[in-house]
Every structure is written in structure tokens, then in C-alpha cells.
């Protein structure tokens, strides 16, 4: 079986919170099928023993210049079409409805009509942005199956006239082997809380500062997995706000590569995520914390509420209510039964072995 996969391979390949890690999924699928990956060319192609045998074809290109970008859109659509013809590929998996994939979708649909498409949807912006909605409607006949990473997305696709039986739920997950060793409770500090958000204000990093200011008895850790120069300006604004509020109980950690080790130390996780369009960080941060017996406080966003049972495996708070969260932390942070239920939830959640098998069966049936 020969399959093509349009995926984003611009990032370090084994960061498991990137796009459901298309490369890790590809690694597993390649054991069963002849898989060709079509992706953007990164500025620096990293040497990595895990990907040297993957067939990654850097046919796509990005540019900061809008005129060049339009030119590249057309060129890579032609390149992709010629590649699909050359390899005689009839099934294509699009890992999310990336804007740069739209012209290839149109070109392949028009000039290689016997191909069949599978699309993975990661966030609401892929089904709500006007031009993406048009593509989804116009090429509905080409998308034989739509994979969603949250049941929350199903309603949006039904509104776009997709049949329920053609919408397949395959959740995000990761390699559980990293978390098989149980977290020793004696290492956990009951006064330490991990806050999971982006640096920018609209992602609620400032909310953390306000919370820390009214809960000085706790230490808050703000962990940044991927930190670059662009993040510096945003971090400066956050640090300025921390100084203005005279907050001294926040520690900022950069470039965290081993989140599993950090989660050994903390007692609780706060996951506010005001923006439900944020891709694939849901539910990985939550699952990672649950794997370490961590008490999780999550906002009442509809997509998060589908994952947890309030007061059982997590605590749900009102997303815009600082004192509701404070009261629930005071009330529940010492309830170890919640952390046990969280761990049991993680154990029952799909891991990558199950994920790639579901994708493989989906491709095989098509």
C-alpha cells in the first residue's frame, strides 16, 4: 500500500506535543505501508537517527515575503501533483488543514481525480475560518474520512454537511513508555503548582500572576517547552507584570525537554487554555500530568470538559473566575484520591501503538 502524507516537519521531530507528532505516527505506519511524507523544508535539516529512513520529501517552501509566498503556493502545488503522479499514489492523508496544503488539495483533486483524501482536524480554526470552510464543503466528495482529535469537533463538521459515520475520533496521545515508572510521592512538593499556558497574555500567563499574588503560600512554576528569540519580547511583558504585582512566588523554566521529570516535583497542574483554537496541546499536557499522579485543575472549556469528570479525575473551574479557582485549590489540592483517579484515566487512554493501528486500519479499509 503506497500512501502520501502531507505533514508539518519543520520542528524538532521527536517533540511529542507538535501536531500529534506526525513523524512519530509516520515511524509506526512505515512498518506496515509504503509511506511518502510531503512537507515544508526547514531552515536547518537536523540529523536524527530516528528519521533517516523516513521518506520525507521537502517539496513545500515558506517565505516571509507575501509575493514570494504566493509564488511558492503555486509551485509547491504543482510539485506535489507531479510527485503524486510519479509515485502513482491514490490515498493521501492530510495532517490538519494547513493553509499551505489547500492549493495541493485543489490541484490534485482536479488533475488526479482518482485519489482519495483523509484529513485530520486539530482545532476549531480549521472548521471555522471562511476559506477553509469553503474547501471542506467543495471537496467533501474527496475527503472519504475526517479524523478528529476531540469529540468537540464533531458538531462543527456535521454543520458542514459531513456524515457522522465518516467522522472518526482518534485522540491525541504519545509514547507511554516515558511514564511507566511511577512518580514517587515523597519527591512531590505539596506547595508547588505547575501552570501550563503560553507566554502571551491572551493565553492566560497573566492570570497565573494574579493567582500567585493571592496565594503567596504556593510556589508556581511556569514551564516553557519551546523557547526562542521571538518569545523574549513576550516574556519581558510577563516579567514586567510580575514586577508590577510584586509577585515573588513564580519560577520560570525555559526549554523543558523532560516534562516527565518536572512533573515528579509538582503537586498540581493548572490548565486554563482560554483559547480553544490552540492546537494539540489538548490533552497532552493534561495526560502527562495525570501520568504523574498530579491533581489537575482545568477550565470549563467545552473541549476540556469532554475529557474529565469533575471532582473525580480532575477539578473544573470557571475559566474567567480567579477566586473560583483559588477556592477549589484550597478545597481539593490535598485530595489524593483525585490524583489516583487521574492516573487510572491516563492508564486507560490510547497510546501511540493504538493510535497508529487505528490510522493503519482506516487507510487499509479505504
SULFEN-V271359 format. One line per field, one symbol per residue. burial: 1 if it has 16 or more other C-alpha atoms within 10 Angstrom, else 0. Layout:
# SULFEN-V271359
burial=???
This chain:
# SULFEN-V271359
burial=001111111000100111111111111111000011111111000000001001110111110000000001111111011011000011111111100110111111100100111111111111100001101100010111111111111101100001000011111111010010001000010101111111100011111111111010011111111000000000100110010000101100000000110111111111111101001111111111111111111111101110110010111110100000100010011000011111101110011100110011001000
